[in-house]
Amino acid sequence: MNWIFAGILAYIGAQLTIGFWVSRYIQTEQDYLLAGRQLGLMLGTFTIFATWFGAESCIGSAGAIYSGGLSGGSADPFGFGLCLILMGLLFARPLWKRNMTTLADLFRERYSGKVEKLAVLFMIPTTVMWAAAQIRAFGQVLSASSELDVTLAITIAAIIVVIYTVSGGLLADAITDALQGTILIIGLIALVVFVFLSEPELPTIVANIPAERWSLWGSADESIWLKLDTWAIPLCGSVVAQELVSRVIATKSPQVARRASIQAGTLYLSVGMIPAMIGLVGFYLIPDLAVPEQILPSMAQKYLPSVLYVIFAGALVSAILSTVDSALLVASSLVSHNVVQSFVPNMTEAKKVQTARIGVIAFGLIAYTIAVYADGIYDLVVDASAFGTAGIFTVVVFGLFTKLGDSRTATITLLVAMISWLSLTYIVELEYAYIVSLALSISTYVMSSLLLGNNSQTDIQASPTP
C-alpha cells in the first residue's frame, strides 16, 4: 500500500513539474488565465472535457449511483455531458467573438460596471464550492490509497492544488489534459475489463439489478417538477459557468470553440458511463461501503494490478487537478480582472498575473475549509451549479441574443433569482427551488424590460476587454 501511495505522489510531482515548466512562458494575464487564446481542436476538446470530468464524474457520481441507483447520476454524467454539447451548439461562437477575459466582462459591456460587480459577487460562491468538491475528491483518493485520515488527506490535497494552480495556470492544464485524459479513459476501460474477467457472475448480477436502480428518471412517485429541476441545474446552471466559458474562449477560433465543445460533450457522455456502471455493480461487489464516494478507487484497488492502479489513480488525480485548477483560476480572475483592475486600471501585465496568483491562494484556503466540513462531493457539485445561476443564465442568454433589457433589468433579475432560490431552498425547503427561481428570473427580465424600457449605455455589439 505504501509504495502505491508513493507512486501517486510521484505522479503528482510530475504534474507540479509541468506547472513550473509552463510558468516560464507566462508573460501576460491572458497567458495565465486563457493560455494565450491559442488552443487547437485537440487540446480544446480535452481541456473542455476535463473542465467537468473530474471529481464529480469519477468519484461523486459513482458514489451517488452506488447509493441511489442510476437516477443519482442524472446530473452527472448525463446532465453535464449534454451541457457541453449545448455550449457548442448555442453559446461557444457568440461568447468567443466577444473577446472577453471572463464572463463578467459580458455583464459590463452589455449592461454596466455595477451589474458586472453584482454578477461577480454571485458567481464566486459557485466557483469556490466547485473547487471544494474537487479538493474533497482529491483527499478521498489519497485516503483510499493510504492509511491517511480523510481530513489530513484533504489538507495535503489542498496544498498540492494551490501550488499547482499558482504555477502553471490554464496553459499547464491544456498541455496535460490531453495526455492525462487519455490515460484516465484507458484506465477506466481497463477497470471494466478486469472487473468482468474477475467476476464470472457479473452478467447475472447485472441482470438481477432491480428495475428502479436502472431508472434514470427517479421513482415514479417523484414530482415532474423535481425531475425537471434535476436536469435544469446542470444544463442551465453550468452552461454559463465561468469554468467552462474560460476553456471555450481560450481556443484559437470560434469554429474550434464550437467543434471542441460538441466533441467534448460527446466524449463526456461516453466515458461518463463507466463510473456510472461501476457505481451500479459496485453496490453488489463491495456492499455496505462506509463512504460511498470511495467506490471507484476501492474497485480500482481491488481489481486492478498494482501497477495499473498507480497509473489509474495518478490519472484520476490529474483529472481532479485540472478541474480544481480551473475553478480556482476562475474565482481569482473574477476578483483580479473584474474588481481589482477597475480600481487600479493601469496595472502592468506582471502585476495582473501576480494579483491573480494571490487570489488563487486565498480562494484555495476558502475551498479547503468548505471541503473539510462538506457532507459530500455530489451535493457540493449540485449546490455549486444551482447557487444563483438561474439569474446568471437568464441575463447571459438575453444579453447575448437580444437587445431586450438594460442594467436595471439585469440587476433586478439577478437579485430576484438569488433571493428566490435562497428562500425556496433554505426557508421553504422546496425540492424544485431551482426551476422555480429560473422561471421567476425569466419572467422578471421580460416584465421589467417591458415596464422600464431600454436605457442601457451599451449595446449588443462586442467590444474588446480593456
N, C-alpha and C positions, 0 to 999 in steps of 0.2 A: 504493500500500500504506500509506503513512504517513497519508494522510487517512482511510483506513478505520480504522486504529488510533485515530486521533483521534476518529472518530465513536463508537467503542466506549467510549472514555474519557468522552466527553460523556454517553453513556447511563448509565455508572456514576455520573457526577456527579449526574445526575437522581435516581438511586436513593438516593444519600447525602443529597441534599436532602430527599427524602421522609422518610428516617430521622430527620434533625434536626428536621423539622417535627413529626413524630409524638411526638418525645421531650418536647415541651412538655405533652403530655396525660398523661404517665406520672406518677402520683402514688403508686401502691402496688405492692407486689410482684406482685399478680395482674394489674395493668395491664401490667407489663413482661413477665411470663412467660406469661400466659394471655389477653392482650388484653381483660382485664376480663370474660371469660366472656360476651361479647356477640355472637359471630359468628353470623350468619344462615345460611340454607341455601346461598346462592350463594358467599359468602366462605368458609364452612365447606368446601364441596366443593372449591373451588380451592386452599385452603390445605392440605387433606389430600392432594389430588392432588400439590401441589408438594412435600410432605414427601419423597417418594421420587423424583419426576420431576425430576431434576437431572443431576448429573454421570454417574451410573451408567447412566441411561436413554438419555441423548443421546450421551455420549462413551464411557463404559465398555462398555455393551452393544453398541453399533455396532462398536467395536474388537474385542470378543470374538467377535462373529459374523463379522466380516471375517477373523479368524484361524482360527476353528474351525467355521464354519457355524452354522445356526440353534440347535443344541444349546448353543452358547455363550451364548445368551440365555435359557436355561431359568429361571434365577433372575430375570433382568430382561430384558424386561418382564413375562414371564408369571407368575413366582412372586410378585413384589411386587404386581402388579395383583390377583391372587387374594387376597393378604394383606389388602389394603384392603377387599375385599368380605367376607372372613372377619371382619374387625374390625367391620364394620357389622352382620353377621348375628348374631354371638355376644357381642362384648365391649363395644361402644360404650355401650349403655344401662346395664349394671351398673357400668361404670367411671365414667360421668358422674354417676350417682346417689350415688357415694361422696364427692363434694365434695372431691376431692383437689387438691393443687397439683402434686405429682409422683407418679409411680408408686411411688416408695419409701414414700410415705405409707401405701399399702396394706399394706406389709410391717410397718410399725409398728402400725397399727390392728388388723390381723388376727393378728399374731404377737407382735412385741416390738420395742423400740428397738434391741436388738443385731442382730436379723435385718435391720432397716432399714439399719443401717450396713454390714452384710455385703453386702446387695443393692447399695447404692451403690458399694461397692468393686468389684463385678463389672460393674456397668453402665457405669461411667465409661470404661474402655478401649474398649468397643464404640462409644460415642458419639464419643470422640476420633478413633478410626480412621475413622469415618464422615465426620467433619469434614475429616480429612486427605484423603480421597478427593475431596471437593468442591473443596478448595483446589488439589489437583493438577490437577483438570479445568479449573478456572479458569485456571491457569497455561498449560495446553495450548491453550486458546482464545486467550489473549493472545499466546502464542508463534507459533501458526499464523497470526495476523493481523498479525504484525510481524516484525522481524528480531531480536527479543529471544531470548536464550538461555533454555532452558526453566527452569533454576534461577532466573534473575533474574525471569522471568515469574511463577513460583510465589511468589517473595518479594513482588512487587508485589501479587499476588492476596491473599496472607495479610494484608497491611497494610490493603487495602481492606475485606476481610471483617470484620476485627476492628473497624474504625471503624464500619462499617455496623451490626454487631450491637450494639455498645455503645450506640449512639444510640437506635435505634427499638424494639428488642425484637420480640415476636411481633405486636404491633399494626401495625407498619410492614410486616411480611410480609403480613399479612392484606389490607391495603389494596392492595398492589402485586401480589399473586398473581393476582387475577382479571384485571387488565389485562395483565400480562406473560405469564400463562399463555395467554391468548387470542392474543397476538401470536406467541408461540412456536409454537402449534398452526398458525396461519396460515402462519408461516414454514416449518414442516416440510412442510405441504401444497404450498406454493409450490415448495419444493425438488424434491419428487417430480414436479411438473408440468414444471418446467424441465429436469430430467434426461430425462424422457420426450420432450419436444419437441426436445432437443438430440441425443439418441441414437436415431436411427431403427432401429438394430439391437437396441435394448434388449429387445423381445419375444423375439428369437432368443437373446440372451444368457441371459435368464431361463429359456427353455425348455431350454437346454443345461446349466444348473447341475446337477451330479451329485446323485443322489438322497440320498447321505449328507450333503450340505450342507443339505438340506431337513429332515433328521430332527431333530425336537425332543427325542427321547429318547436321542440319542447313538448310538454304534456298537452293533451287535448283540452284540459280544463283551464289552460292559461289564456289570459285575455289577448285578443288580437292586437290591442294597443301595446301590451307588453312585448309581444313578438316584433311589432314594428319598431318599438323603441330599441330593442336589442340590436336590430340591423341598422337603424338610423345613426346610432352612436359611432360605429367605425366608419360608415360611409360619409356622413355629413360632418361628423366631428373631426375626422382625421384627414380628409382630402385637402383641407386648407391649413393643416398643421405646418408650422414653420420648419420642422424637421424634414418633412417631405418636400416642401417648396424649395428649401435651400439646395437639396440634391438635384431637383429638376432644373433650376436656373443656373446650376454650375456646369451644365452641358454646353457644348460649343455652338449649338444652333437650335431653333425652335423645332425643326424636324427631328433632330436627335432627341430632344426633350420628350416629344410625343411618342416616338417609337420605343425609347428606352423605358418609359413608364408602362406602356402596354406590355412589353416583353417582361418587365419585372413583375407585373401583376400576374401574368400567366405562369411564370416560374414560381411565384409565391404560392399560388393555389396548388400547383403540382407537388412541390416539395413539402408544403404545409400539411398534406395529407398523411405524411409519415409520422410526425409526432401525434397526430390525431389517432391513427391506428395503434400506436404504442400505448396511448392512454386507454384506449378501449380494451385491448387484450391484456395490458399490464395489470388491470384490475383483477384478473383471474390468475395471472402468473406470479405476481407479487401482491397477494391480498393483504389488507389491513395495514397498509403503509402509513406510518405515523405522520409523515409530511408528504402529502400527495404531490407537491411540486418537485419532489426528488425522484419521481417515477422514471423520467427519461434517463438521467445519469445513473440511476440504480439499475435499470435494464441494460444500459451500455456496459456497466461494470460487471454485471452478471453474465452476459452472453458474449461480449467481445473479448478476443485475446488481449492480453495486457498492452502489447504494442499498439494495436488498433484503438484500444480505449484511450491511450495517451493522445494519439492523433485526433481522435474524435472529441475528447474533452478540450483539447487545445483549440480546435476549430470552433467549438461551441463558445469558448471563452472569447475567441477572436470576434465572433459574430456579436456577442454582447458588448465587447469593447467598441465595436463600430457603431452600434446603436446608441450607447450611452454617450459616446464622444459627440455624436450629432446633437443629442439633447442638451448637453452642457454648452456646446458651441452656440446653440440657438438661444438659450437663456442669456448667455453672456452677450451675444450680438445684439439682442433686443435692447439691452441696457446701454452697452457701449456705443452702438451705432445710432440708436433712435432716441436715447435720452441724454447721455453724457455729451455726445457731439453737438447736440442742439444748444448746449450751454457753453461748450468750448469748440466753436466751429472751425478754428484754424489749426487743429491738431495735425502733426506730421503723421505720415504713414507708420513710422516706427512707434509713435506714441499710441496710435489707434490699435496696433497689434498688442502692445503691452497692456493697454486697458482691457482688451478682450480677454487676454490670458489671466489677468487678475480676477475678472468676472467668472471665469471657469473655476478658479479655486474657491471663490465664495459660494457659488451655486453648488459645487461639489460637496461642500460641507453641509449645506441645507439638505441636499438629496440624500446624503448619508444618514442624517438624523431621521428623515422620513422612512428610509429603508429599514432601519433598525426597529422602528415601532409599528410598521405596517402589518396588516393582517395577512396579506398575500400578494403575490405578483399580479395575478389576473385581475383582482379588484383594483389594484393601483392603476393598471393599464386602462380599464374601463372608466374609472373616475377621471383619469387624465384626458381621455377622449371626450368626456361629457362636460367637463368644467368650463362653463361659459362659452363653449364652442358653437352653440346654436346661433348666438348673435354674430360671432366672427364669420361663420358660414354665410349667413344671410347678407351681411354687409359686403362681404367679398363678392358674392355672386351678383348682387345688384350693382356694385361698383365696377365690376369687370365688364358686364354685358349690357348695362343700361345706363342712361343718363338720369334716371329717376333718383331723387333724394340728394340732400346736401349734408353738411356737417351736423346740423341739428337733428336731422333724421337718423343719421348714423349713431349719434350719441344716445338718443332716446332708445334706439333699437338695442344697442349693446347693454344698456342699463336694464331694460325690461327683460332681456334674455337672461342676464346673470341673476337678477333678483328673483325672477320666477323659478329658475332652476334650483337655486339655493333654498328657496321657500318650500317648493314642492318636494325636494329631496330630503331635507333635514327637519322641516317642521310638519308638513302634511304627510311626509313619507310615502309619496305616491310612487308606485313601482315604475310607471312610464313617464317620469318627470321630463325626460329629455325631449320626447316627441311633442309634449305639450308646450315646452319652452320654445321649441323650434317653430311650432305653429304660431305662437304668440309673437315671436320675433319677426316672422314674415309678414303677418297682418299689421304689426306695429309699423314696420318700414313702409309698407304700401299706404296705410292710412295717414301716417304723419307726413309723408311726402306729398300726398294729395292735399292735405289740410294746410301745411306750411308752405308748400311750393318749393321751387329750387332757388336757393340763394347762395349757391356754392361759389367760392372764388376760384375753384379749379374746375377742370373738365375731364372728359373721359380719355383725352389723349395721353399717351405715355410720355413721361418726362424722365430724364436721367437723374439718378440719385446724386445729390451734391457731394 
